[in-house]
Amino acid sequence: MRPRLAIAFTTPMLLLSATLWAGGVNEGAYEVLENGAGKFKVEIQNCPVANANVESITMEDLLIDAREITTGTDWKYRTYGPGDAHYGSITMSARAPGGFPGELFELSQVCFPPGGGLRPSITVTVLRADGTDGRIYNFHDVLLVSYEAPDPEFPDPMETVVVKPTGFDCDSGSPDEPVLDPSRFLNGFGVTVGPSAEGFETGGDMMWEFAQGGAITKEKKSLRFVDPADETQSRLKGARFVGGVTLRGPLTAGRKALCQWITETVQGKEWKRNLTVTELTTRGKEKGFTYTDAFPTRYVFPNLSASGTGNLYEEITMKPIRLELT
């Protein structure tokens, strides 16, 4: 089925959603990063032995609050900005031959000694086919949550450590492509991120497989518990707000702009970006959906396993303020 983009109009609100289906790999674009043994590595600060033989690592979603910052000067749209970042736990598992504690037990005792107050950083790197860095996730000031010893009664005993970071940043192995080229769209649409107020460069991304959201909702009336004499609220009667936009696709060695956007939002730096979804219609024309002053609210990490196979996937949800159609 060819990717499609559907727009539905109702009264008193406009709903916009984009749902696109496709699969495969665009050989002319960034390398798609894969799961499996030797295709990722885990590095724990000041604890090199415990880095070895990690069988799998699961990173819970990164969540960023969306807080309303509407003022009396906002006439047509409610406005929002990012709030606190919430970091989920990280679960690392390793095989324990014979059921004896191994490297991860050392991690729990040496890297996180009881009462020692150490909070090391953990770097998770997804590798390209040539062994170079493809995507880098850095988790900072990591706290030990629990250690589970291997069960010798199991045929393939595993030991598990659960930790929780208090900071985060990420980077990619390749710079973004400078231009969004419709002739290379794999799934009938492409995405650009940028620019920011600080001159952030726009990059083209043809590798996403799924996009959904961006509904424009028009309020019928102001909230009942608001004082009707409040001029700010009276101006916002019938105001619009734009729903979140979600992208999902194979993890690539690109998307440097996306990584920087997430990092700077988490760190409280310049977070405003424009996100544009460009669809190539059946008649060969381009249709653009530009979501302005957006920021990420959720990032879904890929699950890494030495025994896994196939392409890795990532997902991100953004909260925009306005929508412009071109």
C-alpha positions as CSV (number, residue, x, y, z in Angstrom):
1,M,0.0,0.0,0.0
2,R,1.3,3.4,-0.9
3,P,1.9,5.8,2.0
4,R,-1.0,8.2,2.3
5,L,-1.8,11.4,4.2
6,A,-5.4,12.1,5.2
7,I,-7.0,15.4,6.3
8,A,-10.5,15.5,7.7
9,F,-12.5,18.7,8.4
10,T,-15.2,18.9,11.1
11,T,-16.9,21.7,12.9
12,P,-15.8,23.3,15.1
13,M,-12.3,21.8,14.8
14,L,-9.8,20.8,12.1
15,L,-8.3,17.4,12.5
16,L,-5.0,16.6,10.7
17,S,-3.4,13.2,10.9
18,A,-0.7,11.6,8.8
19,T,-0.4,7.9,8.7
20,L,2.3,6.4,6.4
21,W,3.1,2.7,5.9
22,A,6.2,1.2,4.3
23,G,9.2,-0.9,4.9
24,G,12.7,-1.6,3.7
25,V,15.9,0.2,3.5
26,N,16.8,3.3,1.4
27,E,20.2,2.2,0.2
28,G,20.9,5.8,-1.0
29,A,20.5,7.3,2.4
30,Y,21.9,6.6,5.9
31,E,22.9,3.2,7.0
32,V,20.2,1.5,9.1
33,L,21.6,0.2,12.3
34,E,20.9,-3.4,13.3
35,N,20.5,-5.5,16.4
36,G,22.8,-8.4,17.3
37,A,26.1,-9.5,18.8
38,G,29.0,-7.1,18.2
39,K,26.6,-4.3,17.0
40,F,26.5,-2.3,20.2
41,K,28.8,-1.6,23.2
42,V,28.3,-0.5,26.8
43,E,30.9,1.6,28.5
44,I,30.7,2.3,32.3
45,Q,32.8,5.1,33.7
46,N,35.7,3.8,35.8
47,C,34.5,0.2,35.5
48,P,36.0,-1.3,32.3
49,V,35.6,-4.9,33.3
50,A,31.9,-4.6,33.9
51,N,31.5,-3.3,30.4
52,A,32.2,-6.8,28.9
53,N,29.6,-9.3,27.8
54,V,26.5,-7.3,28.3
55,E,23.9,-9.5,26.6
56,S,21.0,-7.0,26.4
57,I,20.2,-3.4,27.5
58,T,16.7,-1.9,27.8
59,M,16.3,1.8,28.2
60,E,12.9,3.1,29.3
61,D,11.4,6.1,27.5
62,L,12.7,9.6,28.0
63,L,9.7,11.9,28.9
64,I,9.6,15.7,28.9
65,D,6.7,17.6,30.4
66,A,4.7,20.0,28.3
67,R,3.7,23.0,30.3
68,E,1.3,25.7,29.1
69,I,2.9,29.2,28.8
70,T,0.0,31.0,27.1
71,T,-0.1,34.8,27.8
72,G,-2.5,37.6,27.0
73,T,-0.7,38.3,23.8
74,D,-1.5,34.8,22.4
75,W,-4.8,35.4,20.5
76,K,-5.3,32.3,18.3
77,Y,-3.2,29.5,19.7
78,R,-2.4,28.2,23.1
79,T,1.4,28.0,23.6
80,Y,3.5,25.4,25.4
81,G,7.1,24.9,26.4
82,P,9.1,22.0,27.8
83,G,9.2,21.3,31.5
84,D,11.1,18.7,33.5
85,A,12.7,15.7,31.9
86,H,12.0,12.3,33.4
87,Y,14.4,9.4,32.9
88,G,13.3,5.8,33.1
89,S,15.4,3.0,34.4
90,I,18.1,1.1,32.4
91,T,18.2,-2.7,32.6
92,M,21.4,-4.5,31.7
93,S,21.6,-8.3,31.6
94,A,24.6,-10.6,31.1
95,R,25.1,-14.4,30.9
96,A,26.5,-16.0,34.1
97,P,28.1,-19.3,33.2
98,G,27.5,-21.9,36.0
99,G,25.2,-19.5,37.7
100,F,28.0,-17.6,39.4
101,P,27.9,-13.7,39.6
102,G,30.1,-12.1,37.0
103,E,30.8,-8.7,35.5
104,L,27.5,-7.1,36.5
105,F,27.9,-8.1,40.1
106,E,31.3,-6.3,40.0
107,L,29.4,-3.3,38.6
108,S,27.0,-3.3,41.5
109,Q,29.9,-3.6,44.1
110,V,32.7,-1.6,42.5
111,C,31.0,0.9,40.3
112,F,28.2,1.6,42.8
113,P,29.8,0.7,46.2
114,P,27.3,0.8,49.0
115,G,27.7,4.2,50.7
116,G,30.3,5.2,48.2
117,G,28.3,7.9,46.6
118,L,29.7,7.2,43.1
119,R,27.4,8.2,40.2
120,P,29.2,7.1,37.0
121,S,28.2,7.8,33.5
122,I,27.1,5.0,31.1
123,T,27.6,5.3,27.3
124,V,25.6,3.0,25.0
125,T,26.9,3.1,21.4
126,V,25.1,1.4,18.5
127,L,27.8,0.5,15.9
128,R,27.7,0.7,12.1
129,A,28.7,-2.3,9.9
130,D,32.3,-1.1,9.8
131,G,32.5,-0.9,13.6
132,T,32.4,2.9,13.9
133,D,30.0,4.8,16.1
134,G,26.5,5.1,14.6
135,R,24.4,6.4,17.5
136,I,25.6,7.4,21.0
137,Y,23.5,7.6,24.1
138,N,25.2,9.1,27.2
139,F,23.5,8.7,30.6
140,H,24.9,10.8,33.4
141,D,25.0,10.6,37.2
142,V,23.7,7.0,37.2
143,L,22.3,5.6,40.4
144,L,22.1,1.8,41.2
145,V,18.5,0.6,41.7
146,S,19.0,-3.2,42.1
147,Y,21.1,-6.2,41.3
148,E,19.6,-9.6,40.6
149,A,21.9,-12.6,40.9
150,P,21.8,-15.5,38.4
151,D,19.7,-18.5,39.2
152,P,21.9,-21.6,38.9
153,E,18.8,-23.8,38.3
154,F,18.1,-22.1,35.0
155,P,19.7,-23.6,31.9
156,D,21.0,-20.2,30.8
157,P,21.4,-18.2,34.0
158,M,21.5,-14.4,33.7
159,E,22.5,-11.6,36.1
160,T,20.7,-8.3,35.9
161,V,21.4,-4.7,37.0
162,V,18.9,-1.9,37.0
163,V,20.2,1.7,37.2
164,K,18.6,5.1,36.8
165,P,20.2,8.2,35.2
166,T,19.7,11.8,36.2
167,G,21.0,13.3,33.0
168,F,21.2,12.6,29.3
169,D,22.6,13.6,25.9
170,C,22.9,11.9,22.5
171,D,24.7,12.2,19.2
172,S,24.8,10.5,15.8
173,G,27.7,9.2,13.7
174,S,26.9,11.3,10.6
175,P,25.9,14.8,9.8
176,D,22.4,15.4,8.3
177,E,21.9,15.6,4.6
178,P,21.7,19.2,3.5
179,V,18.7,18.9,1.3
180,L,15.5,17.0,1.4
181,D,15.4,15.2,-2.0
182,P,11.9,14.0,-3.0
183,S,13.4,11.7,-5.6
184,R,14.8,9.6,-2.8
185,F,11.7,9.4,-0.6
186,L,11.5,5.7,0.5
187,N,8.0,6.0,2.0
188,G,6.4,8.8,0.0
189,F,7.4,11.5,2.6
190,G,10.4,13.2,4.2
191,V,11.1,15.1,7.4
192,T,13.2,18.2,8.1
193,V,14.1,19.5,11.6
194,G,15.0,23.2,12.1
195,P,16.0,25.9,12.0
196,S,16.2,27.2,15.6
197,A,16.5,30.8,16.7
198,E,20.2,30.3,16.9
199,G,20.6,29.4,13.3
200,F,20.3,25.6,13.6
201,E,20.8,24.0,10.2
202,T,18.0,22.1,8.6
203,G,18.6,18.5,7.5
204,G,16.7,16.2,5.3
205,D,15.5,12.7,6.5
206,M,13.9,10.3,4.1
207,M,14.0,7.2,6.4
208,W,11.0,7.6,8.7
209,E,8.3,4.9,8.1
210,F,5.4,6.2,10.1
211,A,4.1,9.7,11.0
212,Q,0.9,10.5,12.9
213,G,-0.8,13.3,14.7
214,G,-0.8,17.1,14.4
215,A,-4.6,17.5,15.0
216,I,-5.7,21.2,15.2
217,T,-8.4,21.5,17.9
218,K,-10.5,24.6,18.3
219,E,-12.0,25.1,21.7
220,K,-15.7,25.7,21.8
221,K,-15.6,27.9,24.9
222,S,-13.3,28.9,27.7
223,L,-13.0,26.7,30.7
224,R,-15.9,26.9,33.1
225,F,-13.9,27.6,36.2
226,V,-12.2,30.6,34.6
227,D,-13.4,34.1,35.4
228,P,-15.2,35.4,32.2
229,A,-14.0,38.9,33.0
230,D,-10.3,37.7,32.6
231,E,-9.2,39.4,29.4
232,T,-6.5,36.7,28.8
233,Q,-9.1,34.0,28.8
234,S,-11.7,35.9,26.8
235,R,-9.2,36.4,24.1
236,L,-8.6,32.7,24.1
237,K,-12.2,31.7,23.7
238,G,-12.2,29.6,20.6
239,A,-8.4,29.3,20.6
240,R,-6.7,26.5,18.8
241,F,-4.0,24.1,19.9
242,V,-2.0,21.5,17.9
243,G,-1.7,17.9,19.1
244,G,1.6,15.9,19.2
245,V,3.3,14.5,16.1
246,T,4.9,11.1,16.4
247,L,7.5,9.7,14.0
248,R,8.7,6.1,14.0
249,G,11.3,4.5,11.8
250,P,14.5,2.5,11.6
251,L,17.4,3.8,13.7
252,T,20.0,5.3,11.4
253,A,23.5,6.7,11.8
254,G,22.1,10.1,10.8
255,R,19.6,12.4,12.5
256,K,22.2,14.6,14.1
257,A,19.7,17.5,14.1
258,L,17.2,15.3,16.0
259,C,19.8,14.3,18.6
260,Q,20.9,17.9,19.2
261,W,17.3,18.9,19.5
262,I,16.6,16.3,22.2
263,T,19.8,17.1,24.0
264,E,19.3,20.9,24.1
265,T,15.7,20.5,25.2
266,V,16.7,18.3,28.1
267,Q,19.5,20.7,29.1
268,G,17.2,23.7,29.1
269,K,18.8,25.3,26.1
270,E,17.1,26.7,22.9
271,W,14.3,24.2,22.3
272,K,12.2,25.7,19.5
273,R,12.4,23.9,16.2
274,N,10.2,23.8,13.1
275,L,9.3,20.3,12.0
276,T,8.2,19.9,8.4
277,V,6.6,16.7,6.9
278,T,6.7,16.9,3.1
279,E,4.5,14.4,1.2
280,L,5.0,13.5,-2.4
281,T,1.5,13.2,-3.9
282,T,0.4,10.8,-6.6
283,R,0.7,13.6,-9.1
284,G,4.3,14.2,-8.2
285,K,3.6,17.4,-6.3
286,E,4.9,18.3,-2.8
287,K,2.5,19.0,0.1
288,G,4.1,20.4,3.2
289,F,3.0,20.3,6.8
290,T,5.1,22.6,8.9
291,Y,4.8,22.5,12.7
292,T,6.4,25.5,14.3
293,D,8.0,26.1,17.7
294,A,8.0,22.4,18.5
295,F,9.8,20.5,21.2
296,P,10.2,16.7,22.0
297,T,8.0,15.2,24.7
298,R,8.8,11.5,24.4
299,Y,11.6,9.5,23.0
300,V,11.5,5.7,22.7
301,F,15.0,4.0,22.7
302,P,15.8,0.9,20.7
303,N,16.1,-2.3,22.7
304,L,19.5,-3.9,22.2
305,S,20.2,-7.6,22.4
306,A,23.2,-9.7,21.3
307,S,20.8,-12.4,20.3
308,G,18.5,-10.0,18.4
309,T,18.2,-9.7,14.7
310,G,16.8,-7.2,12.2
311,N,16.7,-3.4,12.1
312,L,16.5,-1.3,15.2
313,Y,13.7,1.3,15.6
314,E,13.3,4.6,17.4
315,E,10.3,6.8,18.0
316,I,9.8,10.4,19.0
317,T,6.8,12.5,19.8
318,M,6.9,16.3,19.4
319,K,4.6,19.0,20.7
320,P,4.2,21.9,18.2
321,I,2.5,25.3,18.7
322,R,1.1,26.0,15.2
323,L,0.6,24.3,11.9
324,E,1.2,25.9,8.5
325,L,0.2,24.1,5.2
326,T,2.1,24.7,2.0
